């Protein structure tokens, strides 16, 4: 895949490569695409949650149970 950029965008990408720790412009573009994929996944999860029915009260007991589940999964 080839992408044509106007000079101003090419200069910006070159600057990001030089100062942002990227080895090549392709590496920078891949990173942008991955970040956009993550952002899109998060947006979809948030929208899914927004239309889902309430699961219950988020009180101290809820968060205690949540922390226990997370710790349990982290040990695996």
N, C-alpha and C positions, 0 to 999 in steps of 0.2 A: 504494500500500500504506500502510495506517495501522497503527500499533502503539500499543497502550495500555500505559502503564507505571504502576506504583504510584508514589506521590509520592516515596518515597525514591530510586527509580531515576531518576525524572525530575530530581530535584535533582542526582544524581550526573552524569547526562548534561549538564545545564546547566553544572555546574562544569567538566567536561572541555572543553566548548565554550569557556567563558570563559578557562580557564587552559591549555588544551592546544593552542592555535593553530588551532582549527577555526572555520570561519565559521558553520556551522549544526549543529543536532543531526543532520540527515540526513547531512552530511559525516562526522561522527563515527561514525555507525552504518555507513556505507559502508566506512570505514576498518577498523572491527572485522570486517566481513564479509570484506574482502580479506585481512586477517591470518589469519582462520580458514581461508580457502581455501588460503593459503600453508602454514599449519600442517598441513592435511589432505594437501596434495600431498607435503610433506616426510615425513609419517608413512607415507604409502603407498609412497614410494620406499624408506624405511628398511625397511619390512616386505618389500617386494619383494627388496631386497638380502639381507635376513636368510634368506630361503628359497632364494636362488640358490646354485648351486655355487661353490666357491672359484675365483677367476680366476687365481690364482697367488700367488707370494710377493711381499709388499710390502717389498722391500728398497731399498737406495739406488738401484739401477739403475731400478727401477720408478718411483720418485718423480722421478728425473731425466727419464725419458721423459714422465711426466705433466706436469711443468713445461714441457717443450718443446712438447707438444701445446697446452697452455693458451696459451702465448705465441704460438704460430702462429695459433690461432683469434682471439686478441685483435688481431692485426695486420690481420685481414680486415675 
